[in-house]
């Protein structure tokens, strides 16, 4: 089952590799089209010196077909996502089109400038909570508040990615992948 729209995964130097690969891999296993973007096409170096390839430049991404933007965390990658004007443009555009805005680990800090966290229940990596302006922060592993999805860190990446699959491709696809990948979840996501 192909989902309507695609998912943008923006990568900037210093991203968390486990999170980025998990998001991309699990969504593609579900048949979701994933677009990996960077400052320019080509290699992007993660926080642990592993390179992934950006397929397209952020400036060339058209938000119209995007069903979701999913941000991996890691430092300094999450801070760079927060400061990058093209990332902020795309977050706002996806939110305004009523698409899903998702962020893992420290990456919820990149959602704050766009205002999408206002009044939302969110979670994040410990230590960045004070940067989540306008949100109520909890310590759940995965939180879905309307169209905003957040998660704690590298150890919750599979749960986060499977939750994204459920939102985009349905609960049956999510459950099938969970079984096929032998995932032992820490519990269901908190839904608001």
C-alpha positions in Angstrom: 0.0 0.0 0.0 1.5 3.3 -1.1 0.6 6.2 1.1 -0.5 9.6 -0.2 2.3 12.1 -0.2 5.9 11.6 0.8 8.1 12.1 3.9 10.9 14.6 4.0 13.9 13.7 6.2 16.3 16.7 6.3 19.9 15.9 7.2 22.4 18.5 8.3 26.0 17.8 9.6 25.9 16.4 13.1 22.6 14.4 12.7 22.1 11.2 14.8 22.8 8.3 12.5 20.7 5.6 14.2 17.7 7.9 14.2 18.1 9.0 10.5 18.6 5.5 9.2 15.8 4.0 11.3 13.3 6.6 10.1 14.3 6.2 6.4 14.5 2.4 6.5 11.3 1.7 8.4 9.2 4.1 6.3 10.6 2.7 3.1 9.9 -0.9 4.3 6.3 0.3 4.7 6.2 1.5 1.1 6.3 5.2 2.0 8.3 7.5 -0.4 11.1 9.1 1.6 13.0 12.2 0.3 16.4 12.7 2.0 17.5 16.4 1.7 20.6 18.3 2.7 22.1 21.7 2.1 23.0 20.3 -1.3 22.9 16.8 -2.8 25.7 14.5 -1.6 27.3 13.3 1.6 26.2 14.6 5.0 28.3 13.6 8.0 26.6 12.4 11.1 27.6 13.1 14.7 29.5 9.8 14.8 31.3 10.3 11.5 29.0 8.2 9.4 27.9 9.7 6.1 24.5 9.4 4.5 23.7 10.8 1.1 21.3 13.7 0.6 19.3 13.1 -2.6 18.2 16.7 -3.1 18.9 20.2 -1.8 16.5 21.6 0.8 16.0 24.7 -1.4 14.6 22.5 -4.2 12.1 20.6 -2.0 8.5 21.4 -2.9 6.3 21.0 0.2 3.1 20.4 -1.8 3.4 16.5 -2.0 4.8 16.1 1.6 2.5 14.3 4.0 5.2 14.6 6.8 8.5 16.1 7.7 10.5 13.8 10.1 13.6 15.3 11.8 16.3 13.1 13.3 18.1 14.5 16.4 21.7 14.5 17.3 23.9 17.4 18.1 24.9 19.7 16.6 22.5 18.5 13.8 19.3 19.4 15.7 20.6 22.9 16.5 21.4 23.4 12.8 17.9 22.3 11.8 16.5 24.9 14.2 18.6 27.6 12.5 18.3 26.6 8.9 15.8 28.9 7.0 14.9 26.2 4.5 14.1 23.7 7.2 12.0 26.2 9.0 10.2 27.0 5.7 9.4 23.4 5.1 8.2 22.8 8.7 5.8 25.7 8.4 4.6 24.6 5.0 3.9 21.0 6.1 2.1 22.2 9.2 0.0 24.7 7.3 -1.0 22.0 4.9 -2.1 19.9 7.9 0.7 17.3 7.4 2.5 15.6 10.2 5.5 17.2 11.8 7.7 14.7 13.6 11.0 15.1 15.6 13.1 12.7 17.6 15.7 13.1 20.4 16.9 16.8 20.4 15.2 17.6 17.1 12.0 18.9 18.8 14.1 22.1 19.4 13.9 22.7 15.7 10.1 22.8 15.8 9.9 25.6 18.4 10.8 28.5 16.1 7.9 27.6 13.7 5.4 27.7 16.5 4.1 24.1 15.9 4.8 23.2 19.5 2.5 25.8 21.0 0.0 24.1 23.4 1.3 20.6 22.4 2.3 17.7 24.6 5.8 16.6 23.5 8.8 14.6 24.6 12.5 14.9 23.8 16.0 14.0 24.8 16.8 14.9 28.4 18.4 18.3 28.7 16.7 20.2 25.8 13.2 20.6 27.5 13.8 24.3 28.2 14.1 24.9 24.5 10.7 23.6 23.6 8.9 26.9 23.9 5.1 26.7 24.3 5.0 23.0 24.8 4.2 20.8 27.8 7.0 18.3 28.1 6.6 14.8 29.3 9.0 11.8 29.5 7.0 9.3 27.5 8.9 7.3 24.8 6.7 8.5 21.9 4.0 11.2 22.0 1.4 11.9 19.3 -0.4 15.2 19.9 -2.6 15.8 16.8 -0.2 16.1 13.9 2.9 16.6 16.1 4.9 13.4 16.8 7.9 13.4 19.2 10.2 10.8 20.7 13.0 10.6 23.3 16.2 9.4 21.6 18.2 6.7 19.8 16.7 3.9 21.9 13.2 4.9 20.9 13.9 5.3 17.2 12.2 2.1 16.1 9.0 2.8 18.1 9.0 6.3 16.7 9.4 5.1 13.1 6.7 2.5 13.5 4.4 5.1 14.9 5.0 7.2 11.8 4.1 4.1 9.7 0.9 3.7 11.6 0.0 7.4 10.9 0.8 7.2 7.2 0.1 3.7 6.2 -2.3 2.4 8.8 -2.3 0.3 12.0 -2.2 -3.0 10.0 1.0 -2.1 8.2 2.5 -0.8 11.5 1.7 -4.1 13.3 3.0 -6.2 10.4 6.3 -4.4 10.3 6.6 -4.6 14.1 6.1 -8.4 13.9 8.4 -8.9 10.9 11.2 -6.8 12.5 10.8 -8.5 15.9 10.4 -5.2 17.7 9.8 -5.2 21.4 8.2 -1.8 22.2 8.3 -0.1 25.5 4.6 0.4 25.3 2.2 2.2 23.0 2.7 5.8 22.1 0.9 8.4 24.2 -1.8 9.9 22.1 -3.5 13.2 22.9 
